[in-house]
Amino acid sequence: MSEAGISEKYTRAVAEITARRVETDIDPSTERISALMDLLGDPQRNYRVIHITGTNGKTSTARIIDALLRERHLRVGRYTSPHLQTMRERVVLDGEAISQERFVEAYEDIRPYVEMVDASHEIPMSFFEVLTGLAYALFADTPVDVAVVEVGMGGTWDATNVVDADVAVVTPIALDHADFLPDTVEGIAEEKAGIIKPDSVAVLAQQPLEAAEVLMRHVSETGARVAREGLEFGVAQRAVAVGGQQFSLKGLRGGYEGLFLPMFGPHQAGNAAVAVAAVEAFAGPGEGDERLDPELVSEALAGVEAPGRMEIVRTTPTVLIDAGHNPAGMSAVVEAVQEEFSFARLIGLLAIMGDKDVEGILEPLEPLVTEIVVTRNSSERSLTAQQLYDIAEPIFGSDRVHVAERLDDAIDAAVGLAESDGEPSGAGVLITGSVVTAGDARLLIKGE
């Protein structure tokens, strides 16, 4: 088939999937995805799985785990969400988003079975459930040795939770998705603990005390083994380096010295520690008790890419893009900027979803930025520029908040404000507030 024909089929497939219930239209059940897996012959049983939940850091951790596994010459499938710019980013083989042709083939293979599930259930399958089924089937068809799977939301009733993972990873837990998840850290931890299964290894990032207690109780009840950041593994030393950070890790099987990670902030070093521990746990006692090859670890970490996570997309002035979209995530962004950069003038550019804790996202930024430009992104869930201004103005003051109705105009305005003192080399722009904002800005600035 011609390239134009494949592109047309891909566009049609994406439109069909997108027309389904969106990811935020939640019906908490794994009944439909389980029915689809049964019809497809349970493809998710054909490979080993590392399953990842948490509030922040899931995608970065998944990318690092993927890189480490591929460095060990394993064939890896990675399923993450949401995407920055194309739906194909969610389904990755050997470190690359699947092609349009492969996406279309996988969708057409499962579509008749999706329609059967729709016909036999009162509520049809959602956007996320269909994509999850597509990914699981494609990974089995490839086939992959291991799938690195990020939950969409929560854990227990998330569509991805039809696997019995070898390793269950829980990144830091905080309040988020308050409209869909419990409104306490304990409640959220209870929901996310649902991916920890008997005979698995639970790899736990550092957690608030109330979350740690819930997770450890679930570990005890399931009989899973556990590895905890700060106890069994963790960051031993860390220092800022040009283009990222240099650090040493205490792993489950020994130490790893002189590592470089091209990502900013202590939270990313923590994600790397969790990822290394997850791969050590995945290797299992049957593969020996020696630590991973230090050279393998070093090369994998040095090659990790994290688009939309403290990503520099322009210089003079420096323009950073980050997908921070909740208070804990924004606090990590602020810490990373303060540690890595010394801007004389920093302009914030924000577009935020209306169902988020907007004040909680804005408040950590107030001491960091000189001024902010508020706008909206391409999502229907985005606050309008005026709505965001009304929330931001009491926090920053009217003289520090500027409004632009369109993101492209907002980028121009933010760059202009950064350059207004005549010293663009010491100025910066931070574009943040949502994964959609990050993806939209990357498209406008980088043309990708």
N, C-alpha and C positions, 0 to 999 in steps of 0.2 A: 504494500500500500504506500502511496505517496506521502511525503511529510505533511502536506496540506490536509490529506485525508485523515491521517493520524491525529493531527491537531484538532480537526473538527470533531472527531470522535471523543477525544479527551475533553474538549470543552463541553460536549453534550453530557458526558459521564459526570463531570464535576457539577454541572447544573442540576442533574437528577439527584445527586447526593445532597447538594446544598439545599434543595427544595424540601428535604425532610426536616423533621424536628431538629432544631438547633441544639448545640451542646448545653445551652442554659435552660432548655425546656426539659427538666429532669423528671423521669418516672423511675424512682429508685428500685430497680429490679435487674437481675441478670437472667431472667426467664427467656427473653427474646434472643439474646446472644447465645445462650445455652442451646436453644432450639436450633439456631443456625449452625452452631458447631456440630451438633448431632447430625444434621442433614449432610454436612460436609465431611463427615467421618472423623470428627475431632482432630483437625489438623494441628491444633495447639499442643497435642501430646507428642508430636514427632520431633521435638527439639527441646533442649534444656532452656531454662528461662531465668533471667535476673529481672525481678519486678521492683519498680521504684515508685514510692509515694512520698508525701511530704507536702509542705506549703511552698517553700522556696528552694531553688537549686536543683530541681528534678532534671530538667533538660540538660543543664551543664554537666551534672553527674552522669547522666546517660551517655553524653558525648565522650566523656573521659573513659568510662567503662568500655564503650565501644572501641575506642582507640587502643586501649590496653589489650583487649581480647584479639583484635586484628593483628597486633604486634606479636601475639602468640600463634599466629597463622591459623586462626579459627575463622570460619565464615560466619559473619554476624549480620543479623537483621535488627534494625532499631526502629521502634515505634514510639513517637513522641507527639505532644500537642501542647498548645495550638501551633499553627505554622505562622511564619513571618510573612511569606509572600506567595507561596504556592502549596497547594494541598499535597503535592508529591513529596515535600520536605518531611512529612510525617512518617513516610515509609521508606526506610533507607537500607540499602544492601551494600555491604563492603564499603561503607563510608560515604556513599553517594545516593542522593535522592533517586528513586526509580524513574525511569524514562516515561514519557507520555504513553508510548506503545505498551510498555509493561503494565502501567496503571490500567489502561483500557482493557487489556487481556484479563487481568485479575478481576476487574469489576464485572466484565461480561461473563466470566466463569461463575461468579457467585450470585449474579442478579436473579436467576430463576429461583434460587433457594431463598433469597431475601424476600421475593414476592410470595413464596409459600408461607414464610413466617408471618408476613404482613396479613395474609388471608386468614391465618389461624389464630390471630391475636387481636384483641379489641383495640390495643394501641399499636400502631405500626412501628417498625424499627426506626431509630433516630439516625441522624447524620453520623454521630460518633460510633454508634453500634455497627453501622454498615462499614465504616472505615476500619474498625477493629477487626471485623470478620475478614475484610479484604487483606489486611496485613497478616493475620494469622494463617490464612490460606496460602498467600504468596510465599511466606517464609517456609511453609511445609513443601511447597512445590519447587522451591529453588534448588535443593533444600539448604537451610542454614544449620550450623552446628549449635548456635545459641541465639536466642532473641533477647534483646534488652528492651524492656517494655515499661513505659511511663504511664501511670494511671491518668485518666482524664480529670476526675474529681473524686476525692474521698478515697475509698478503698473497697470496703465490703461489697457494696452494690455497684461499683464501677464496672463498666462493660469489659474491661481488660481482665477482671478477676475471675476468669474461667480457666486459669492456669494454676498449676501447683508448682511454684517456682522453687528452684534450688536455693536461691538467695533472695530474700526480701529486704530491700533497702528503704529506710525511712529517713529522709532529709529533714532539716529543721521544721518543726511545726509551729504555726502561729495562727491567729484569726484571719480568715479569708472566706470568700464565698458564703457570707452570712445568710444570704437568702436561701441557700440550699443545704448547708452543713450546720451542725450545732453551733451555738453562739458562745461556747466555752472551749478553752484549749483541751480540757479533759474530754469533752464530747467529740471534738475533731480527732483527737488521738485514738479514741475508741473506734471511730469509723475507719481511720487509716490502718489501724492494727489488723484489720480484716485480711490483708494480703499475706500476713505471717501464717504459715501452715505447718502442720506437724512434719518433722524431719527436715525442715528448712533451716537455713542460717539467717537470723535477723541481724542486719548490719545497721546500727542506729547512730545517726549523727547526734551531736550534742543537742539536748532538748531542754525546754523549761521543765522544772521539777515535776509539775503536775502531769505533763505529757509523758515524761520518763516513767513515772509510776504506773500509768495506764499501760504503756507498751510492755514494761517488764512483767506486769501481771498477765498480759496476754501471752507473752513468751512462755511463762511458767505453765499456763493452762494448756498450751498446745504441745509442750515438750520440745519446742524449737531450741536450737543453740543460739547464743547471742554474742555479738561483738559490739562494744560501745566506744564511741569516740571519747577520748579523754581517759579511758581506762585500758582497754585492750589495744587500741591504736590511736593515732592522732598526729598532729603537726608538732614536730620537735623544735624546729627553728625556722624562722622566716625573715626575709629581708626584701625590700623593694629593689627591683632591677629594671633596667631599661627595657621597655616593652612588656613588662609583666612582673614576675617575682621569682626569687630563688628560695628554696626551702629544703628541709629534711623531714622525713616521715619516720615515725615508729609504726611498722606494720604488724600484722598478726604473726608473721614468721621471722621478723628481723627488721633492720633499719635500711633506709634508702637515703643516701646523702647526695647533696649537690644537684638537686632537681630544679629544672626551670619550667615554669608554666606561663604561657603568653596570655594570661588573664589577670585582671586587677582585683585586689581586695582580699582581706583575710578570709572572707566567706568562700572564695574560690579555692584557696588552699585547703580549707575544710572539705569542700566538695571533692578535691583530689584525694585527700586522705580516705574519705568514705569510698571512693571509687576503687582505690588500690586494695582496701580491705575487702570489698565485695568480690574482686577478682581473685584475691587470695582464698577467700572462703569458697568461691566457685571451683577453684582448682581441686579442693578436696584432699583428704588424707591419702587417698589412693594414688595421688600424683606426687607423693613425697612431702616431707615436712620442711623442705628448703624454701627460702624466700623466693619470690619471683626474680628472674634475671634482672639485676639492677640496670643493666644497659637497656634492656627491653622497656622497663618502666620509664627511664630517662627519655628515650626516644619517643615513646608514646605520648608522654605529657608535653614534650616540647613541640609536638606537631598538632596539638588540639586546637580546633577552631571553634569559636563561640559567637556566631553572628547575633547582633542585637543584645549582647551582654557586655556593657562597657566597651563598645566597639568604636574605634576612632575611624570616622568616615571622611574627614577632611582636616587639613591643617591650615593655620594662619587665616582666621582663627581656628583653633581646635574644635571640632564638632564631635561630640560623643553621643552615641545612641544606646539606651538601655531599656529593657522591657519591664523594669520595675513597676508593679501594679498593685502592691499592697503595702501597708505601713512597715512591716518587717523588711520587705524587699527594698523599699526606698531608704530605710536606715542603713542597709548594707551598701547601697549605691553611694550615699553621702560619705560613709566611712572610706570607701575606696577612692572617691575623688579627692578627699582631703589628704589621704595618704600618698597618692601617686602624683597629683598635680598641684601647682601653686599659682592658680589663676589670679591675676590682678583684678579681673572682672569676669564673672561667670553669669551667663543668661540662661535661665531655665525656659524650656518650651514644653508645655504639657497639654495632652489630650487624654482624658480619663473616662472610663466607663461609668455610667450612672448608677450601677449596682455595687460600686466599690465604696470603701471608707475614704471618701475624698479628703476630708480634713486630716485624717491619719496619714495619707500619702503626702499632702502638702506641708505639714508641719515640720518634718525633718529637713525639708529643703530651705526653710525660711532663713536660717543663719548662713546657709551656704551660698545662695545666689544673690546677685546684685539686683536683678529685676527678673520678671517672668513674662512670657507671652503665652496666653491661653488660647486654645483653638479646639477643634474637634477632629476626630479621625474618621475613617471610612465606614465604621461600624454603626449600625442603627442603634446600638446600645450606648454610643458615645454621648456624653453631655454636650450640649451646645456650648459655643464659646462664651455666650452671655451667662449661661447657668454656671459654668466653671468660674467665671469672673466673680459672680455673686458670692461664691464660697471662698475664693482666694483673697478677695479684697480685704475682709476683716483680719486675715492672717498677715498679709504682706503690706497693706496700706495701698490706697488708690494710686499713689505716685509710682509704685513699683510694678503695677500690673497693667499689661497691654493686651488688647483683644485683636485677634485676626480670625475671620470667619473660616478661612481655608488654610490647610496645612502648608501648602506651598508659599502662601503669603506670610504665614507665621515663621517659616524658616528664613525667608528674606528679612523679615523684621528683626528676628533674633540675631542674625549675623550682623545686621546694621547696628543694633544696639551694642553688640560685642566690640565692634570696630569704632564706636563713637568717640572714644578717648584718643584715637589716633595711634594706638599701640596694639594692633591685632595679634602680634606674636605672644602677648601675655594674656590674651582673652580667650574665652571659651564659650561654647553653647552645649547645654545638656538637654537632649530630647528624650523624654521619658513619659511614664504614666500608664502605659499599656503595651502589650505585645503587638496589638494592631497598630498603635502609634509608631512603634519601632519599625515594623514592616513597611508601613506607608512611607516613613521617612527614608528608609534605605532605598526604596524604589525611586523616590524623587531625587535623592542625592547621588546614588551610585548607578541608577538606571538598571538595576538587576531585577 
